[in-house]
C-alpha cells in the first residue's frame, strides 16, 4: 500500500505529529529504529515545560514554545499524564548578573510569556528558603512532566486512531519514484508514501542526506544528569536555574523537581563526536554536585541514586561555522512532499503540540484533503498505579485483579498488575525499557536490584519470552548473557 504520510522518528515530536494526523482519515505509519517510542533525546531530558522567555523573539522556537506551553495543562489532562506547575527561579548570585535577568524579562515579555517578574532577597527565600542568590527571575508559568509518559500517551492515542508503529525499523535508504517515496528499513521492509516527515532528531540531517545534498549539520551535545532520591514535596517545589555560563554552551546546572518526587540535577553541555555516546563521566558528575550544592546547600544531605546522559541535536549550517538559533521545519524544494524537522532541541518538548499542528496545516493539508475522522479520540485514560491510590481504591483494584496486591518494585510501589499492563501495551513494545518508562519500576533507590529479577521472571514464565531474547531497548542490548536453551 501507499501511505498518505510516513513519519520517521518516534520521539515526542514525531509522536505528536502522529496524534495530530490520526484525527483525520489518512493512512499513516511511523518508523522508529529502537524498540519503542521515546528512546532517544525525548527520554533523556529534564521534562520542563518552558514558559518561553529564554528563546529569541521572532523565532519558530519562541512561537511554538508559547503556543505549546499554553496547551500543556489541557493536553496532559486529555492524555492522563501528570503535569506539575512548579514555576521557576533563574537565580543571579550577585548584582553583576542582574542585567542578564533583565534581558530575559524583556525578551519574555516580547515573546508573550506571562507571569514573569524580577525578585530579590527575601522574596526568593519566601519561595525557596534554601536557595542562595541575590536576585532571581521568577516565572509563574513553568511546569514539569514525565517526557517519556507524555510521548507514550501521544503514541497510544495515535495508534488507537489507526496509525501503524514499526519498531526496530532503522531507515537505510529513501528513493523517490515519481510522486511516491520508497523507504527501506534495516529489516528489509519497504514502505511507500506520498509524504515523508523526517523527525529523526539526532539523525535528521543524515535522513535528509538520503534524498539530497544540503548544508544542515547536527552536532551532538551531550548533557549529563544526576537523579536524587525521592524527597518531600516541600524540599524543592520550584525549578531553579542559575544565570548561565558566559560561554553560551548551556543554561547552567538546573535543579528540577519531577512529577515522581525526585530531583534532577543537570544537564552539562559537551560537544562530542559520537551521537550514541551516552556515557557519564566522573569529572562532569563532580561538577554537577559541586554547582548544585553551591546553589542549594542542603542537597548534600540527599542521596544521589543514578546518573544518565542525553544528547541534544545542535544544528549548524553553512559548513558548521556557527550554531543556528532556530528550528528548521521545511519542505524540500527538490523533492516535494519530503518535510524535514532539523535541530529540534529545547524547547522541543514544550513546542511539540504546536509543531504537530503547524506541520499538518502547512505541509500536509495542501497535499491531502483533510477530513476529520469522527471515530478518532484525542484522549487516553491514565494508567492505574497503586502509588496513586488511596486505601479504598487499592482494595477495589485488588478485588478486580489480585495482581495489584503483589509488589514487584518496592522503591516506587509498582505492582505485578502494572508490569503486566506495561508488557501488554498497545504499541506492542516488550523491552525492559518499555516496562521501566510505563511503570517507573527499576527507577527507585535500588535501581532495579530488587525488581529486575521479578520482572524477568514475569516476562519469561508468564509471557513465554526466551531469556536470551530479553533486551533493554535495542536488539543488541541483551540482558541475559550466555544463555543457551
N, C-alpha and C positions, 0 to 999 in steps of 0.2 A: 504494500500500500504506500501511498504518498501522503505523508503527514502535512497538515497545514503549517505547523510550527514544530521545529526540533530545537530544544534548549540544551546547550552543552554546559554542564556545571550545576551541581546540587548544593551550592551554598545558599545563604539566606536570600540573595538577590535572585538567583535562578529559581528558587522555590517560590518566592513572592511573585515572580512573573508567571510561573506555572499556575498558582492560585488565581491570579487575575484573569488569565486566559481561560481557565476552566469554567468561568461564568458564562462562556459563550459556546455556541455549537461549532466547535473546532476539534480537529484531531491533533492532539499534542502529545509529544513524548519528551522525556528528559533523560539525558545520558550523564552518568557520573562514574568517574574512574575508580572511586573507592567503593566499599561495600555498603554504604549508607549515605544519607544526606548529612550535611554539617560535619564533614570530616577534615576540612581544610581551615582556611582563615576564619570562617564563621564559628568554628568550635573554640578557637584559642584567642578569645578577646575578652575585654572586661565586661561586656554586656551593658554598657552605658547607653542610655537613650539621651543623646546630647541635645542641649537647648538651642544651639545654633549661633553662639556668639564667637566661636573660635574658627570660623571659616570666612573666606574672602567674600566681601559683598559683591553681588552680581554674578557669582559663580553658580554652576549647577549644584555644587556642594551646598551652598547656602540655601538655594531654593528648595532642594529636596530634603535637607536637614529640617528646615522649619515645617514643611508640609508633613514630613514623616513623624516628627515629634508630636505634632498636634493630633495625629491619628492614633498614636500608640495605645493610650489607655483603652479606647473603644475596641481596637483590633485585638488586644490581648484578652479582653473580656469575651469577644466572639470566639477566640481560639482556645479558651480555657487555659491560658498561660499566665503565670504570676507576673504582675507589674508592681514595682515599688517606687513611689515618688520619694527618692532620697534627698533631693536638692543637692547643691554643690557649692563648695568653697574653693576658690582659687586664691591661694594664700601668698602674700608678699611678706618676707621676713623683716623688711625694714622699708623706710621711705624711698630708698633708691629704686625699689621695684614697683612703686606706686604708678608711675607712668604706664607701665605695661597693663595694669588693671584698667586704667582709664581708657587705654586704646581698645581693650576688649569690650568694655562697656559701650563705647561709641560704635564699634563695629556691630555688636549685638543689637543695638537699637536700630541701626540702619538695616540690618537683616530682618528685623521684625521679631526678634527674640524677646519674650516678655518675662517680667518678674526679675529683672536684674538691678542690682544696687551695689555700691561700694560701702563696706562697713569697716569698723576699726575696733581694736582693743577689746573692751568688754562685750561688744556685740558679737564678736567672734566666739568668745568663751561662752556666751549665753546659748549659742547653737552647738558648739563642740568644746566643752570645757578643757579638754586635754590637748587641743591642737595649738601649736605655737605659731604666732605670726602677729605682725603689727597691723596689717590691712588685709582685706580679702574682697574679691568679687563674689557676691552671693547670688546664686541662681536658684530661683524657686521652682523651675520647671524641668529640672534634670531628674531622670529616673533610671532604674536598672531593671533588666530582665535576665532570664537564663537564655542565652542566644541559641543554644542547641535545641532547647524545648520549643522556642519560637519557630525555628527553621523546620523542625519535625512537624509541628502543627500546620504550618503553611503547606507542607508536602502532603500531609494526610488529607487535608481538605481538597487539594488539587487532585489527589488520587481518587478520592470518593466521587469526584465530579468527572472522572474518566481519563485523567492524564496518566500515561504509562511511564513508569520509572524503571530504568535499566541500569543496574549497578554492575561494578567491575567491568565497565564498558569504556575504557580509555580510548579516545579518538585517535586514530592513526593517520587517516587520510581523508581529505574532502575534495570531491570533484564536482564541478559544475557541468551539468548535462542539459543545456538549454535553459529552461526556467526552473529546473529541479536540481537540488544538491544531493549528491550521494555521499553519505558519511559512513566510513568504515571503522568499526571498533576492533579492539585488540583480540576479541574472541572470534573474529571472522564475520560477525553480523554486519549487515549493511542496511542503513536507514536512508530513506528518501524523503525529502521535504522541500516545499517551495519557499519556506522562510527558515533560516537558521539564526538562532540567537546565541552568540558567543558570550557566555557568562562564566568563563573558566577561571576567573580570579588570577592566581599566580601564573597561570599558563595561557591567559587570554592573548598575549602577544604571539605565542607560538601557534595557537589555533588560527589566528589571523594569517600567519605566515603560510598556512596550508593552502590559502586561496590567492594571496597576492603579496608583493613586496610592500614594506611600509617602514616608517621611522619611529614606531612606538616600541619602547623597550621597558620591560618590567625588571626592576632591580629588587631582589628580595631583601627585606629589612626585618631582622629577627628581633622580637620582643620577648624577653624572659619575665616570668612571673613567679611570685610566691603565693601559696594559699595558706592562710592561717586557720587554725581550728575554729570551730563554732564558738561564738561569744554571745553574750546577752544583747537584746535589741538596743539597749541604751549605750553599749560600749562605743559604737561608732554608727551614728544614724545617717550621716551625710557623706557623700563622696568628697574627698579632699585632694586637691591638686596643688602643687607648688607653682610659682612662676617658673616657666620652663627654662632650660639652659639656653645661653645666648647663641650657641652654635646652630640652633634650629633643627637639631636631629630628632627631637621628640617633644612631648609635652611635660617631661619630668615624671617623677615617680608618683603614681596615683595610689591613694588608699580608697578602695571601693568596697562598700558593703554589698553583699549579694542577697538574692531572694531566699537563699538557703541558710543564712545566718553566719556564713564565713566572711572573711575579709580577704580581698585580693590586693597584693602589692605588686606594682609594675605598671606598664612594661618598660623595659630598657629599649634601646634603639641601636642596632648594629647592622650595617650592611654586610651581607655575606654573599658567597658565590653559589652555594647550593640551595636551591629552592625547597629542598626536602630536609634540610638540616635543622631539626628541632631540638638540638642539644641544649642543655642548660649548663652554665659554667660557674665555677666557684668564684671567680673574680666578680662576675656580674651579681651573683647571689649575695656576696658580701656587701656590694654597693647598695643593692636594694634594701637590705636590712638596715644598713647604716643610715641611709637617707630617710627611710620610713620612720625610724626611731627618732631621728632629729626633728621630724615634723610632728610626731606624736609619741612622746617618750614611753608611755605605758604599754606600747606594743612589745616591748622587750619581755614582758611577762606572759605573752601569748605564744602557744606552740606553733611552729611552722611545720605543717604536715606534708606539703608537697610543693615541688617546683615544676613548671612546664613552660613551653615556649610556643609562640605563634609567629607566623611570617606575614608581614604586610606587603602587598604588591605596589611598591613605589613606582610611579610612572615617570620615565624620562622620554624626551623627544629630541629630534634633530641630533642624533649621534650620542645622546646621553650627556649633554653638556650641563643640563640643569633639571631640577625637579619640576614637573608640570603640576600646577596648583589645583587642577580641577579634574573631575571625572571626564572621561571621553565616552560618549554614547552616540554612535553614529552608524549610518548605513554605508556600506562600501559603494563608491561611485562606479567602480569597475565591475562589481558583482552585486547587482540589485537583489535585495532580499536577504543579504548577509549582514546582520546587525551585530556590532561588537560593543561590549562594555569593558573598558580597559582602565586600570588604575582605580578600581572601586575599593578604596580603603576607608578609614574613618573619615566622615561619619556614614559609612556604607550601611551598617546595621540599621541606624536610625532612618536612613534615606530609603531603605528597601521598598516599603509600600508605595512611596511616591514614584520611585524609579519604575516599578512594575506598571503603574498606571501610565506613566509617560511613554514607555516602550510600546505599550498596547495602543495608545492613541496616536502616537507619532509615526510608528513603523508598521504595525500590524493592520490597523484599521484602514489605511489607504490601499492595502492589497487584498484584504479579505472583508467580506460582508459580515459584520459582527452582529449576530442575532443572539439575544440573551437566551440561555437555557433555563427554562422555568423550573426544572428539577434540580438545578445546581444549588448547593448550600455554601454559605460563607462561614459557617460555624462548626465548632467541634467541642464536644463535652470535655471537661478537664479529666485527666486520668485519676483513678481512685488511688489515693495514697494514704496509708494508715498514719503517716506522720502528720497529716492534716485533719485527722478525725478526732472527735471527742469520744468519750467512753460509750455513749449511746450509739453513735454512728459506727464505731468499731464493732460493737456487739451485733448490730444488724448486718454488717459486712461479713462477719464470721458465720452468722446463721445462713447467709446466702451462699457462702463459699468458705469452708474451714481453712483453706489455704491462706486466708487473711490472718489467721492466728498463728502461722508458722513464720518466725522471724529468720530471714536469711542474712540481712545486713543489720548488725546491732548498732553500729555507729550512727547511721542515718535512718533507722527504723523502717526497713523495707521488708515487706512480706513476700512469701513464696508466690502469692497470687499476683503481685506486681511484676515479679520476674517472669511469670508465665505470660502475662499480658504483653510484656515487652517482647518476648520471643514470638508472640503471635501478632505482632504489629502489622497494620495494613500494608505497609510498604514491603514486607517480606524480608527485612534485614535480620540476619541471625548471626550477629557477631557479639563479642563481649563489649565492644564499644557501643553497639546499639542498645544493649541492656543497660550499660552504665549511663548513657545520656538520657534514657527514658525513665530510669528509676532512682538515680543518684546512689545506687549501690556501688561499692568499690571507691567511693569518693570521700569517705569519712576518715576518722583519725587513724585507723589501722591500715588504710589504703589497700584494701582487699585481702588483708591477711586472714580474716575470719570468713568472709563471704565468698571469695573466689572458688574454693573447693566445693561449696554448696551449689553455686551457680553452675559449675562444670558438671556436677552430678545431675542436676535437673536437665541440662542440655543433652547429656549422654544417655541417661537412663530413661527419662520421660519423653524426650523428643527424638531419640534414636540417632543422635549425631555421632559420627565416628570421632573418637578423641583426637585423631590426627588431623581432622578437618576443622577443628575449632580454631578460629583466628581472632585476633583482637580487632582488626578492621580490614586490612588488605590481605589478599591471598598469601602473601609471603610473611605474614605476621603470626605464625603458628604459636599456639600457647603450650601445647604438649609436644615436647621434642623427643624423638627417638621411639615413638610409639609404633608397634607392629601388631597388626590384627592377628 
